[in-house]
Amino acid sequence: MSGSGMAPNGTTAGAAISNETAPNGITPGGTTPDGMTPDGTTSNGEAWPRPPRFRVDAAIIDLDGTLLDTAPDLVWAANAMRIDLGMAPLPAALIITFVGKGAHNLVHRTLSGRLDGQVDAAAFDRGHEAFTRRYTERNGHQARPYDGVFDGLDRLRALGVKLACVTNKPGAFTAPLLAAMDMARYFDVVLPGDALPTRKPDPAPMLEASRRLGVPPERVLAIGDSINDALAARAAGMPVLAVPYGYNEGRDVRTLDVDGIVPSLLAAAELVDPL
């Protein structure tokens, strides 16, 4: 516990992060911060706009916030980094808005305490070393698959759809996490955030995954949770679906330029027609 009375997981004394609250964006009442419920309706009972159906040969799926709720471990490591550097921890809900553009951006944002924050090179180097060490200790400890993820992966594979996981997470964390969650076996291609010079929202990772899968971009369905996924997919010429429960840097998922919003990966898979 720090001198501020806040623990590395971003809670105050006596509190704890729960998968029912901030880490996955679902409140105890069962809605996301933008009023959506996991069963495919808004909080006032209206159905979400129905997405189109897709006939595709492959799907590219994001990791953090789409396949797995990794927020508890990321929050813990980010605040442990701050504590190691003599800084007070930040609230979990704030750090969750910093997730999405890779570890480098998470370090800058967490050290500065701002979504658009940058720190000088010396501070970043100290922070990056501490975060890498702390997250290596913690990676996967509290990570959990979202509802419908394994069923969705199974359905896509049964349809003959090739799968890639494209993430902004560094490779040193991506491979062990997928292995620990028993997900690596599903993917023909895994492209972490440090595999190329650029990361999402740049389209290069999506296009490279498409190339490695041997499928043209227009025949690849992208599935993610954030503006980074939506922008990357659109720029790559891919259809794209969004899930509402992940980490969208504090933005309302309904503002994204996507072909539809689905309550789960299984719901996304059910929109794919057999080849």
HUDA-V266111 format. One record per residue. N is the residue number from 1. RES is the residue in one small letter. D_CENTER is the distance of its C-alpha to the mean C-alpha in Angstrom with 1 decimal. Layout:
n: <N & N>
res: <RES & RES>
d_center: <D_CENTER & D_CENTER>
//
This chain:
n: <1 & 2 & 3 & 4 & 5 & 6 & 7 & 8 & 9 & 10 & 11 & 12 & 13 & 14 & 15 & 16 & 17 & 18 & 19 & 20 & 21 & 22 & 23 & 24 & 25 & 26 & 27 & 28 & 29 & 30 & 31 & 32 & 33 & 34 & 35 & 36 & 37 & 38 & 39 & 40 & 41 & 42 & 43 & 44 & 45 & 46 & 47 & 48 & 49 & 50 & 51 & 52 & 53 & 54 & 55 & 56 & 57 & 58 & 59 & 60 & 61 & 62 & 63 & 64 & 65 & 66 & 67 & 68 & 69 & 70 & 71 & 72 & 73 & 74 & 75 & 76 & 77 & 78 & 79 & 80 & 81 & 82 & 83 & 84 & 85 & 86 & 87 & 88 & 89 & 90 & 91 & 92 & 93 & 94 & 95 & 96 & 97 & 98 & 99 & 100 & 101 & 102 & 103 & 104 & 105 & 106 & 107 & 108 & 109 & 110 & 111 & 112 & 113 & 114 & 115 & 116 & 117 & 118 & 119 & 120 & 121 & 122 & 123 & 124 & 125 & 126 & 127 & 128 & 129 & 130 & 131 & 132 & 133 & 134 & 135 & 136 & 137 & 138 & 139 & 140 & 141 & 142 & 143 & 144 & 145 & 146 & 147 & 148 & 149 & 150 & 151 & 152 & 153 & 154 & 155 & 156 & 157 & 158 & 159 & 160 & 161 & 162 & 163 & 164 & 165 & 166 & 167 & 168 & 169 & 170 & 171 & 172 & 173 & 174 & 175 & 176 & 177 & 178 & 179 & 180 & 181 & 182 & 183 & 184 & 185 & 186 & 187 & 188 & 189 & 190 & 191 & 192 & 193 & 194 & 195 & 196 & 197 & 198 & 199 & 200 & 201 & 202 & 203 & 204 & 205 & 206 & 207 & 208 & 209 & 210 & 211 & 212 & 213 & 214 & 215 & 216 & 217 & 218 & 219 & 220 & 221 & 222 & 223 & 224 & 225 & 226 & 227 & 228 & 229 & 230 & 231 & 232 & 233 & 234 & 235 & 236 & 237 & 238 & 239 & 240 & 241 & 242 & 243 & 244 & 245 & 246 & 247 & 248 & 249 & 250 & 251 & 252 & 253 & 254 & 255 & 256 & 257 & 258 & 259 & 260 & 261 & 262 & 263 & 264 & 265 & 266 & 267 & 268 & 269 & 270 & 271 & 272 & 273 & 274 & 275>
res: <m & s & g & s & g & m & a & p & n & g & t & t & a & g & a & a & i & s & n & e & t & a & p & n & g & i & t & p & g & g & t & t & p & d & g & m & t & p & d & g & t & t & s & n & g & e & a & w & p & r & p & p & r & f & r & v & d & a & a & i & i & d & l & d & g & t & l & l & d & t & a & p & d & l & v & w & a & a & n & a & m & r & i & d & l & g & m & a & p & l & p & a & a & l & i & i & t & f & v & g & k & g & a & h & n & l & v & h & r & t & l & s & g & r & l & d & g & q & v & d & a & a & a & f & d & r & g & h & e & a & f & t & r & r & y & t & e & r & n & g & h & q & a & r & p & y & d & g & v & f & d & g & l & d & r & l & r & a & l & g & v & k & l & a & c & v & t & n & k & p & g & a & f & t & a & p & l & l & a & a & m & d & m & a & r & y & f & d & v & v & l & p & g & d & a & l & p & t & r & k & p & d & p & a & p & m & l & e & a & s & r & r & l & g & v & p & p & e & r & v & l & a & i & g & d & s & i & n & d & a & l & a & a & r & a & a & g & m & p & v & l & a & v & p & y & g & y & n & e & g & r & d & v & r & t & l & d & v & d & g & i & v & p & s & l & l & a & a & a & e & l & v & d & p & l>
d_center: <27.5 & 27.9 & 30.9 & 28.9 & 28.6 & 24.8 & 23.2 & 20.5 & 18.1 & 18.8 & 21.3 & 25.0 & 27.7 & 27.8 & 24.4 & 21.3 & 17.6 & 17.3 & 14.7 & 16.8 & 16.2 & 14.0 & 11.1 & 9.7 & 11.7 & 14.5 & 17.9 & 20.8 & 22.2 & 19.4 & 18.0 & 15.0 & 16.1 & 17.1 & 19.3 & 17.7 & 18.3 & 16.5 & 19.7 & 19.5 & 21.7 & 21.7 & 23.1 & 26.5 & 26.5 & 26.1 & 24.3 & 21.4 & 22.7 & 23.0 & 21.0 & 23.2 & 23.6 & 22.7 & 24.7 & 22.7 & 23.0 & 19.5 & 15.8 & 12.9 & 9.6 & 6.1 & 5.0 & 2.6 & 3.0 & 5.1 & 7.3 & 7.1 & 7.5 & 7.8 & 8.8 & 12.5 & 12.7 & 11.1 & 13.4 & 16.2 & 16.1 & 15.8 & 18.7 & 20.6 & 20.6 & 22.1 & 24.6 & 25.6 & 26.4 & 28.5 & 26.2 & 25.4 & 22.0 & 19.9 & 18.9 & 15.6 & 14.8 & 15.4 & 13.3 & 10.2 & 11.0 & 11.1 & 7.5 & 6.2 & 9.3 & 9.9 & 12.2 & 15.1 & 14.0 & 12.7 & 16.2 & 18.0 & 16.4 & 17.0 & 20.5 & 21.5 & 20.0 & 19.0 & 16.2 & 18.6 & 20.2 & 21.6 & 23.8 & 26.6 & 26.4 & 28.1 & 25.8 & 22.7 & 24.2 & 25.0 & 21.7 & 19.8 & 22.2 & 21.8 & 18.0 & 18.0 & 20.8 & 19.3 & 15.8 & 17.8 & 19.7 & 16.9 & 14.1 & 13.6 & 16.3 & 14.6 & 11.5 & 12.0 & 11.2 & 11.0 & 14.4 & 15.4 & 13.1 & 16.0 & 18.4 & 16.4 & 16.2 & 19.9 & 20.9 & 19.5 & 21.3 & 24.4 & 24.5 & 24.6 & 21.4 & 20.2 & 16.6 & 14.5 & 11.0 & 10.2 & 7.7 & 8.6 & 8.9 & 12.7 & 14.6 & 16.3 & 13.3 & 11.7 & 15.0 & 16.0 & 12.9 & 13.1 & 16.8 & 16.8 & 14.8 & 17.3 & 14.9 & 16.2 & 19.2 & 17.6 & 16.6 & 19.3 & 17.3 & 14.5 & 13.9 & 12.3 & 12.1 & 15.7 & 17.2 & 18.4 & 19.8 & 17.1 & 13.4 & 11.5 & 12.8 & 15.8 & 16.6 & 18.0 & 15.2 & 15.2 & 19.0 & 19.3 & 17.4 & 19.6 & 22.6 & 21.9 & 21.5 & 24.8 & 23.7 & 24.2 & 21.3 & 22.8 & 22.7 & 19.0 & 16.6 & 13.1 & 10.5 & 7.2 & 6.2 & 7.3 & 10.6 & 9.7 & 9.2 & 12.2 & 14.3 & 13.9 & 14.7 & 17.6 & 19.0 & 19.0 & 20.9 & 18.6 & 18.2 & 14.8 & 13.6 & 11.0 & 10.0 & 10.9 & 9.4 & 5.9 & 5.7 & 8.1 & 10.2 & 12.7 & 13.6 & 14.8 & 12.9 & 16.5 & 17.1 & 14.9 & 17.1 & 16.1 & 18.5 & 17.4 & 15.1 & 15.1 & 14.7 & 13.4 & 12.9 & 16.6 & 17.5 & 16.0 & 18.0 & 21.0 & 21.2 & 21.8 & 25.5 & 27.2 & 28.0>
//
